Amino acid sequence: MDAGLIIALVALSIGVIAILKVPRQMFLKPPDSDVDLRLEALEQEVVQLREDLGSAEERLDFAERALTRVDESRRLPRDG
């Protein structure tokens, strides 16, 4: 083999290895603590919003039942 070809192959393989290692290092970095805190705050807010939504749904169901009862009591009895 030609010495120039060997040098070119070694340089090319070093470049490929370097390119493959850079993305892995970028993805393996630990997340910032600020991001972790913001994510935790958002998760807590979602939990609270779900609880609030459940409570609102219960109140809506109660109001619908109460309105149905009032509507039924106002109807005139039918003579059959």
Secondary structure, 3 states (H helix, E strand, C coil): CCHHHHHHHHHHHHHHHHHHHHHHHHHCCCCCHHHHHHHHHHHHHHHHHHHHHHHHHHHHHHHHHHHHHHHHHHCCCCCC
